[in-house]
Amino acid sequence: MELGLEGKGVIVTGGSRGIGRAIGHAFADEGADIALCARGKQALERTTAELGAKGAKTFSQVCDVADPAALESFLEGANSALGAIHVLVNNASGFGVSDDESGWKAGFDVDLMASVRATWKVVPWIAESGGGSVIHISSTSGLEAGSPPAYAAVKAALISHSKTLAITLAPRNIRVNTVAPGSIEFPGGMWEMIKQNRPAQYEAIRSTIPFDRLGTAEEVANAVVFLASERASWVTGVTLSVDGGQHKGNL
């Protein structure tokens, strides 16, 4: 299926590893140009080189998205380097899983407000390019009870934010959607560490998934690229669970 992403300018926050890295690779495979940011220099440089080896025009910058000035600097650099922006993927997460001041601050600053600020900044560029797509990476934790309160709350806020923006930005030919991954396993990620160090917890989660396994970063990335593409031209305001049936609710 031709997705119509060749030559499109794509920004991915938190793009050096895991789901963000897989998203970058999936866009590169479609011929898009990609700007990435992350806090870790080494992993960011490695991922950027991988995408460049696929022929993608790339831009990357070490950035803590919780710092508004650093985020703005990265976004300005991305727009200048790529020449036009058509897609924004807000993927960075502070993983605020503690129910205390630090947990709530991490989630609010990184997951929520960095996504809000990036959207403020990038939406005019997408509009200038003739339209495109904004995608928030939320979580099934934002859809049901049972997760750490701070993490679940900010992921639910992203879903609400995207739904409102989908309505307000439609006249500018900009679609806004959310992808809600379930438990995703990748090298060096949280679930790989849990599998190694707390196997009982890992098995307890695995047993709730009808496919009897955890998902992969590539499976999430495939959904993101579809939602960003012209093939999803009539899809906006949607929260797409990518979880192998782990989330059991009707909504």
C-alpha positions in Angstrom: 0.0 0.0 0.0 1.4 3.4 -1.0 1.2 5.6 2.1 2.2 8.9 0.4 4.9 9.8 3.0 7.9 10.1 0.7 9.6 13.4 1.2 7.4 14.4 4.1 9.0 16.1 7.1 8.4 14.3 10.4 9.4 15.2 13.9 9.6 12.5 16.6 10.3 13.4 20.2 12.0 10.8 22.4 13.2 9.2 19.2 16.5 7.5 20.1 15.3 4.1 21.4 12.3 1.8 21.9 9.0 3.0 20.3 10.5 6.3 19.2 13.3 4.6 17.4 11.0 2.2 15.7 8.7 5.1 14.6 11.7 6.8 13.0 12.7 3.6 11.2 9.1 3.1 9.9 8.9 6.6 8.5 12.4 6.3 6.9 11.2 3.1 5.3 8.4 5.1 3.7 10.9 7.7 2.3 10.1 10.4 4.9 12.7 12.9 6.3 13.0 12.7 10.1 14.0 15.0 13.0 14.6 13.3 16.3 15.4 14.4 19.8 16.3 12.6 23.0 18.2 13.2 26.2 20.9 10.6 25.6 23.5 11.7 23.0 25.0 8.3 22.2 21.7 6.5 21.4 20.4 9.5 19.5 23.5 9.6 17.3 23.3 5.9 16.6 19.6 6.0 15.7 20.1 9.1 13.5 22.9 7.3 11.6 20.7 4.3 11.1 18.0 6.4 9.5 20.5 8.3 7.4 21.8 5.0 6.1 18.3 4.3 4.8 18.5 7.5 2.7 16.4 9.7 5.0 17.3 13.4 5.4 17.8 13.6 9.2 18.2 16.2 11.9 18.8 15.4 15.6 19.5 17.3 18.7 20.0 16.4 22.4 17.1 17.9 24.2 15.2 17.6 27.4 11.7 18.3 26.2 10.6 19.3 29.7 12.8 22.5 29.2 10.6 24.8 27.0 13.6 26.7 25.6 15.4 23.5 24.7 12.3 22.1 23.1 11.8 25.2 21.0 15.4 25.2 19.9 15.1 21.6 18.7 11.8 22.3 16.9 13.2 25.4 15.2 16.3 23.4 14.1 14.1 20.6 12.8 12.0 22.9 10.7 15.1 24.7 9.3 16.8 21.4 8.5 13.9 19.6 6.9 12.5 22.6 5.1 8.8 21.6 5.8 7.0 19.8 8.5 4.0 17.5 7.8 3.9 15.2 10.9 4.5 15.6 14.6 4.8 12.6 16.8 4.8 13.4 20.5 6.4 10.3 21.9 8.6 11.4 24.8 7.6 10.2 28.3 8.9 11.0 31.8 7.6 7.6 33.0 6.2 9.3 36.1 5.1 6.2 37.9 5.6 7.3 41.6 2.6 8.8 43.3 4.5 11.8 44.7 5.6 15.2 43.6 8.4 13.9 41.4 6.2 11.4 39.6 3.5 13.9 38.9 6.0 16.5 37.8 7.7 14.1 35.4 4.5 13.2 33.8 3.1 16.7 33.6 6.3 18.3 32.3 7.4 15.6 29.8 4.3 13.7 28.7 1.8 16.5 28.8 3.2 19.9 28.6 6.0 19.1 26.2 3.4 17.6 23.8 1.2 20.7 24.2 4.1 23.1 23.6 5.4 21.1 20.6 1.9 21.1 19.1 1.6 24.9 19.6 4.9 25.4 17.8 4.5 22.9 15.0 0.9 23.2 14.0 1.4 26.5 12.0 4.2 24.8 10.0 2.0 21.8 9.2 -0.7 24.2 8.1 1.8 26.0 5.9 2.7 22.7 4.3 -0.9 22.1 3.3 -1.9 20.0 6.2 -0.8 16.8 7.9 -1.0 15.0 11.2 -0.2 15.2 14.9 0.0 12.0 16.9 0.3 11.7 20.6 1.7 8.5 22.1 -0.5 7.7 25.1 -1.0 4.3 26.7 -3.7 1.9 27.6 -3.0 3.1 31.1 -4.9 6.2 30.2 -8.0 4.2 29.3 -8.6 2.2 32.5 -7.9 1.9 36.2 -5.0 0.0 37.7 -1.9 2.0 36.6 0.1 4.4 38.7 -2.1 7.5 39.2 0.3 10.1 37.8 1.2 8.1 34.7 -2.4 7.2 34.0 -3.7 10.7 34.5 -1.3 12.4 32.1 -1.8 9.7 29.4 -5.6 10.3 29.8 -5.0 14.0 29.4 -3.2 13.4 26.1 -6.2 11.6 24.8 -8.5 14.4 25.8 -6.2 17.0 24.3 -6.0 15.2 21.0 -9.8 14.8 20.7 -10.3 18.6 21.2 -7.5 19.4 18.7 -9.0 17.1 16.2 -12.1 19.2 16.0 -10.4 22.6 16.1 -7.6 21.8 13.6 -9.8 20.0 11.0 -10.5 23.2 9.1 -6.7 23.6 8.6 -6.5 20.1 7.2 -4.6 18.7 10.2 -5.7 15.4 11.7 -4.9 14.7 15.4 -4.9 11.1 16.8 -3.6 9.2 19.7 -1.9 5.8 19.8 -2.3 3.9 23.1 0.3 1.1 23.3 -0.2 -1.7 25.8 2.8 -3.6 27.3 5.6 -3.3 24.8 8.9 -5.2 25.1 12.1 -4.0 23.4 15.8 -4.3 24.1 16.8 -2.2 27.1 13.2 -1.3 27.9 11.2 -1.6 31.1 9.5 -4.9 30.3 12.8 -6.6 29.3 14.2 -5.6 32.7 11.0 -6.8 34.5 11.2 -10.1 32.6 14.8 -10.5 33.8 14.4 -9.3 37.4 10.8 -9.9 38.3 9.6 -12.8 36.1 6.4 -13.3 38.2 5.2 -9.8 37.4 6.1 -10.2 33.7 4.1 -13.5 33.5 1.2 -11.9 35.3 0.9 -9.2 32.6 1.7 -11.6 29.7 -1.2 -13.8 30.9 -3.7 -10.9 30.4 -2.9 -10.6 26.7 -4.9 -12.9 24.4 -2.0 -13.4 22.0 0.1 -14.7 24.9 3.0 -12.3 24.4 3.9 -8.7 24.8 3.9 -6.3 21.8 6.9 -4.9 19.9 7.9 -1.4 19.2 7.6 -2.1 15.5 4.0 -3.0 15.9 3.3 0.4 17.5 5.3 2.2 14.8 3.3 0.6 12.0 0.1 2.0 13.5 1.7 5.5 13.9 2.8 5.6 10.3 -0.6 4.5 9.0 -2.3 7.2 11.0 0.1 9.8 9.7 -0.4 8.8 6.1 -2.8 9.8 3.4 -4.5 6.4 3.8 -5.9 7.6 7.1 -7.2 10.8 5.6 -10.7 10.4 7.2 -9.4 9.3 10.6 -9.1 12.0 13.3 -9.9 12.2 17.0 -9.3 8.5 17.4 -7.4 6.7 20.2 -6.0 3.5 18.6 -5.1 0.9 21.1 -2.1 -1.2 19.9 -2.1 -3.9 22.6 -3.1 -7.3 21.2 -6.4 -7.1 23.1 -4.8 -6.3 26.5 -7.3 -3.5 27.1 -10.7 -5.1 27.5 -13.0 -2.0 27.6 -15.6 -1.1 24.9 -14.0 2.4 24.7 
